[in-house]
Each structure stands twice: as C-alpha cells, then as structure tokens.
Amino acid sequence: MTDLEFLDQAEKLLLAVERSCDRINDDSDADVDSQRTGGMVTLTFSNRSQIIINLQKPLHEVWMAAKSGGYHYRFDGVAWQDTKGAGEFFQQLSQDAERQSGTSLRFHT
C-alpha cells in the first residue's frame, strides 16, 4: 500500500467514525462527543471516559486506545483488521464504546 492509498483509506475510516457519532447522537439519547485534530479522533462519553483513534502514517496503521487496551489496525484491502488477530476495527470500537458508555452503540462504515 502506498502512502496515498493509506491516507485515502484512513481518512474514510475517520470520517465513518465521525458520521457514526453524528448518527448515534441524532437517533438515540446517547451523548458521544467527537473531536478531531488532524489524524486523531477523540470520542468522549457522558461519563467522561474516552476512546482515542489516531493514524500512524509511517506504519500505515490506525491505532485505537480504549479502557480495554490498545489496538493496531492495518487495511487488508477490504477492512481494517487488528494486527494481532483480535478482529475488525468497527466491531472492536462498537464493543468498547458500549462497554465504556453503558449504552448499546453501533459504529460502522
């Protein structure tokens, strides 16, 4: 994957996270604050816990930090998969967001 291909796919991922937050806030009582600074998105829940997603451009990875731990993802041509086999990005994000917020939240592309 070239640097430009990585940046294109990573930008799509970050936009999908932001759009999911907007949809969740519009369609439910959940309050998920999404703040973006360059290649980093910080999700803050009503209980003040956070999930941080950031780009690691030199490695062509997306990293996610949640209460459950830190995860590294690489694009496999179809989806962002955990580098240690823990699964797909949006599945893990949804699981961690639900765990941290105490509300059923679904993130997707």
C-alpha positions, 0 to 999 in steps of 0.5 A: 500500500502506498502512502496515498492509498493509506491516507485515502483509506484512513481518512474514510475510516475517520470520517465513518467514525465521525458520521457514526457519532453524528448518527448515534447522537441524532437517533438515540439519547446517547451523548458521544462527543467527537473531536478531531485534530488532524489524524486523531479522533477523540470520542468522549462519553457522558461519563467522561471516559474516552476512546482515542483513534489516531493514524500512524502514517509511517506504519500505515496503521490506525491505532485505537486506545480504549479502557480495554487496551490498545489496538493496531489496525492495518487495511487488508484491502477490504477492512481494517483488521487488528494486527494481532488477530483480535478482529475488525476495527468497527466491531472492536470500537462498537464493543468498547464504546458500549462497554465504556458508555453503558449504552448499546452503540453501533459504529460502522462504515 
